[in-house]
Amino acid sequence: MLARCPRPPAWLVAVCFFSYVGCARSHFLGEPDAATEEPDGGRDTDPDAGPNTMQDASADHAFPMRDADVPDLGPWTAPGVTTPSGDVFCGPPTASDVRVDLVARGDQLWLLIASASGWSVHARSDAGYRLIASGEEPSVRRAAAAPDGRFWVLPYGACAVAEVSTGTPRCEFALADALEGARAGENTVAMSVASDTEQWIATDYAILRGGNAGWGMFRRVSPNTRVRFRDIWGDRSLVSPVGDVVGVSFVDMWTNLLEARAPGAPGGDFTRVHGSDRSHLWFGTADGRLVQYDEPGWVVHRTATVRDGCEPSVRGVWAGGQQSAYYVTGHELGLVDANAPATRTVLLEWSCASSTTLEGVTGGAPDADVFVAAVDRQRLGSACGPVVLLRVDGQQVWRL
């Protein structure tokens, strides 16, 4: 049998009654409540927001998290990573999973953060971080930069590639203008900048060559083959696309390498490519190998440790010089030496169950600092978003 609750005193009843009347009047008559009124017409404002905070109307659409929804996760830490005492990179909050691409030129570093609801490009220099451009196109996946400071994102909706250096995206060309007979769903997948005046673009099934004189198709895969490209690297004399096959060819002596594997190349599903020059290329594979092309031969390096529950696919590779390369898989950052194919130096190795995965690696120049992007999916919706920037200094890894 339930006990009877004591009757409340009359004064408490009166307080509750008048409080209810006041709240109801405010709610139904539209009178503002000073304690809950949102400033600036109801839009989120942050007096401490830095240049990396998404502003303007697109912010509400592309990154819809509100302050009340942001969990307090505390400082980000990971085994093997040193966190500085000063400011760290603070990207845009997003409630959906993100794609990340890193590009470095000299002492400049650019970071593309893209999700199903929008994208943003951030630049890092000695002065800190600044937002370059942002938009709502969900198609953006990759980025590229030229030595003169121009920066591109791709694909940009119906546009094959768009320059965003000035903050306002400018379409370079539509894929249909440069590629006759494009397959259904075909789009640009990667871009490689050989110089200020010459660039390469890989679509799913073709290679485009362009620059100041415009863009045009260089080579196309036969519709009868299963080749599908994922990445590309090229300079003024050599281009190397990768996908279901790996091709290495001199531009002025193109052979049928898109229809079959390059002579002597090992089999595999290739995911990433980078080179220090035309004679020293490194290829990542889906099964965790790093394949070195040291003209004219091939050397296979074992990279990621194959562990239960871990995805071994190489997600990024950067040639730190002619004799070494950095790589990242989802849970491992390592360095391989061309002179020691059987060994590797593991700089970071996280649990396969970790919420943080490594997504990309790059460097500004051979033998310079190396930069890595990581995504902590536990921090989706946090104030600074899920993207974390890291710097490799020798064999020490720092958070940026």
Secondary structure, 3 states (H helix, E strand, C coil): CCCCCCCCCHHHHHHHHHHHHHHHHHHHHCCCCCCCCCCHHHCCCCCCCCCCCCCHHHHHHHCCCCHHHCCCCCCCCCCCEECCCCCCCCCCCCCCCEEEEEEEECCEEEEEEEECCEEEEEEEECCEEEEEEEECCCCCCEEEECCCCCEEEECECCEEEEECCCCCCEEEEEHHHHCCCCCCCCCEEEEEEEECCEEEEEECCEEEEEECCEEEEEEECCCCCCCCEEEEEECCCEEEEEECCECCEEHHHCCCCCCCCCCCCCCCCEEEEEEEECCEEEEEECCCEEEEEECCEEEEEECCCCCCCCCCCCCEEEEEECCEEEEECCCEEEEEECCCCCCEEEEEECCCCCCEEEEEEEECCCCCCEEEEEEEHHHCCCCCCCEEEEEEECCEEEEC
